[in-house]
Amino acid sequence: MKTLKITRGFDLNVAEQPDLSCVHLALPSSLACCAGDIPHIRPKLLVKEGQRVKTGQALFTDKRDTTIQYVSPGTGQVEKVIYGPRRRLMEVVIATESEDGYIECNPVALDDITGMPGDELVAHLKKGGLWQGLRQFPALDFADPDHSPAMIIVAMDGNDLFSPHPAIILKDSIDAFDAGMAVLRRFSHRLVVVCRESSLAGIRELDCSVADQITHTAPDIYPAWHPGAVLYQIRQVATENSSWCIRLDHLVMMGRFLLSGRYPVEKIVTITRPGERLPHMRGRQGMPLSALAGEIPGNSMVTTGRFNGRLLEKDAHIGFFENTVNIIEAGAEEQMFGFARPGLDKPSVSATFLSSLFRGPAKMDCTLHGEARACINCSYCERICPNDLMPAFIMKALHGGELEEALALGLMDCCKCGLCSFACPSKIELTRILSDAMDAYYKDKQ
């Protein structure tokens, strides 16, 4: 087991970190299959409002590859189809029934995964709505089955600071994990399994062989365990830039589907909200935010990632790629003589406040604490970037229309962790600027 030497990032200490206990949630009145959290998708709707669907039935597909299906997380009637700007599909909402009726597929035993023809295995996972859990660098689009990746990175801790603890996901799911790993070995001889140092002890307590399959540990400095940051640290040749990655929860879902022949509907979600330390929530795929978080204060911001998540409306549902909910208070609009206060509880990258020395529990809110202005070349974004990029210089190259220069500066190495936007004293949305440029470049290359 190797230890990754990643020192750049941000160690956020907040009092509302999730508890390691787990509670079971009842079946909500509605579930949804979301398209808003799926990168690059061009959705094609397959059902109509009022139609009854079963658990595991395809609701929409991707026009770029219609064999990839996004399936219903529950049984019931299609209550409504929600569209966003420019008629972009956002959610297909299902009014749930008390009992599930499943779309049955042929189960595959663990020993049979190795001998199953590759194209048949891929088709089976696509039909089951789980192939898209495998993502391919650098754009993190769904993996191309015709491409043989140099390596596949398994992220045991997810991509967010408060992602569910791997030991809770693995509990009672060791067989599914082994089945998922058997699938990955069909596509690459090199599997890189990355775990946070703080999570390793909990995995070892499970008394199983999972800990022996972990190849790398990462420090607890966000985002050291992010697949994009891991790839940047361990890659050696250019062919590794198109490697694959998968999260632990998607790997377990893949194994459960193969072993049972049914779409796995369970999902573990963490909730963080000011002043509370909540347990992990074991619920259903596509649960509504209201069933997970309860009542939310009017001026609060709800995201699916502390630094880079999707903004959620209060009536939204959790998507396939989302397993964290962060509720951040609005905070005071103005603070008299804020520049002169010691700031013991203010999260800060610079040494402006004493919190940079004492590292006590920080209190975060969603106010800007300043106004947007021009880049001042402070280099905070450069010093915090885990992939040794210079986001400010990349941004300026993009604003000047110099795409080739932005690519030469490492645009496609950005892991979209969100730290450059968080650190910027000029309040420039660096992550969004770089992310939009990456997506545009990838779209033009297709």
C-alpha positions, 0 to 999 in steps of 0.5 A: 500500500502506497501513500500519496504525497499530496500537500496542496488542498484545504483542510476544512474543520466544521462542527457539522461533520456527519456522524458514523451511525446510520438510520433507515428512512421510510419510502417517500411518496415520490422518487425521481430519476434526475438528468440535471447531475449527469455531465454531457448527457443529451437525454431522450425521454422514453415515458409519458406522464401518467404511465406506470413504470416498474423499478429498473424500467428505462425512463430516458436514455442518452441520444449519443448512445441509446443503449445506455439507460437511466432507470426508475428507482421505484414502482409507480406512476410517472407523476410529472416530467420536469424541464429546465431552461431550453427544455432540458430534461431535469427530472422524471418524478414517480409517485411511488407504490408501497410494493416494488415490481422489478424489471427482472434480468438474468443474475450472474454468479461471481465465478461467471463474471470472468468468463462472460463475453465482454460485449455481453457484460457491457450490454447487461450493465447498460440495460441495468442502468449502471454502466454510466457509473464508470467515467472516463478521463479527462472529461468524465463522460461515461466510459467507452467500452471499446477503449482499454484503459491503462488503469481504473481508479476506485474512489472509496470515499467519493468525491466530496469532503463529506461523502459517505464513509466507505465502511458504512457502504461496504457493510453487508455488501462485501460480495457485491464489492467483490463482484464489482472488482471482478467486472473492473478486472475484465477491462484493465489489469491495473486497478488503483483503489484509493482510500482516505487515511481516516477511513482505513481503520473503519474498513479494517474493522469489517474483518474482510479482504477489502482492506488488502485490495486498497493500493493507495492511501491519501491524506485527509486534505481535500481533495487528495482522494479525488480520482482526478487528483490521484491520476495527476499524482500517479500517471507516468505516460500520456496513455494514462490520461484516458483512464477510467474511474468509479466511486465505491457506491456505484461499484457496489451497485454494479455488483448487486445488480449482477448477483441479483438481477435487480436494480439496486435501489438503496442509497446512503446519503450524508446531510450536513447542516449548521449546528447539527451532526447528523447520522448517515441516511440509508434510503432510496435512489432518487429521494426528495430533498424534503425527505432527507433534510426536513425543513430548510431555512428560507435563505439557506443554500443547498448543494450536493458538494461543499465546494463544487456541488449542484445547487438544489431547489427545495423540491428537488430530488437526489441524482444518481451521481449525488450522495451528499447534501450540504445546507449552508446558512445565508449569514449576515448581510453586513458585518460592521468592522469585519476586517478588524475582527480576529475571525477565529471561526472564519474559513480562510486560505490566507493569513487574514484571520486567526483561524489560519493559525488555530484551525478551530471549527469554522462556521461557513455561510453562503455570502460572498464577503466582498464584491467581485473584482479583477484578478490581482495575481495573488496566487492563492488559487495556484497555491491551493490547486492539488494538480499544480495548475495556475487557474488564474493564467488559464482563465486569462488565456481563455478570456483572450481566446487562446485555447491552445495556451490554456490547454498547454497550461493544463486545462484538461488536468483540472479536477473541478474540486472548486478550491480555486473559486473558494480561495479567490479573494476577487470572488472570480468563479474560476472553477466554473470558467475552467469547467465550461471551457473543458466541456466546450472543448470536449464537445467540439472534439466529439 
